[in-house]
Amino acid sequence: MTESRPSLRDEHVARLRAAGLRVTAPRLAVLNILQSGGHLTVEEITGRARRRLGHVSQQAIYDVLHVLDRRGLVHRIQPMGHPTQYEARTGDNHHHLVCRSCGAVSDVDCAVGEAPCLKAQDDHGYEIAEVEVLYWGVCSGCRTQ
């Protein structure tokens, strides 16, 4: 007898409930959209959500993203001078590489094993829970143009 794996929808429902959130169509849509990968702007997420749900306001998507980010279900990336982007990858202490030319964002894994960047030389009494590192450069696509 084989065990059936829960569907992606069931996983998202469980994650929302575990975070103490109501399950709504916009929240499920946003989680599904971000689960497909990449780093997406609010405009991109809104466009994809409208294709799935019909009419949904951009403000509703902002509200969903804000709540999901606060509860640790999505991660917000705010590269200076570029639009805010969101991703589904959370809780693993990865970083980002941002192209100064086109704004493309790529994930960069932190050091394998212990996360050395969580140990500040002087933590000033803070209990450090997360570190965000942005590497800036020019992507290979922009360099060849």
WOQUIBEL-V189135 format. One line per field, one symbol per residue. ss: DSSP state (@ for helix, = for strand, . for the rest). A space follows every 10 residues. Layout:
ss=???
This chain:
ss=.......@@@ @@@@@@@@.. ....@@@@@@ @@@@@....= =@@@@@@@@@ @@@....@@@ @@@@@@@@@@ ....===... ....===... ....=====. ....====.. .....@@@.. .......... ...====..@ @@@@.
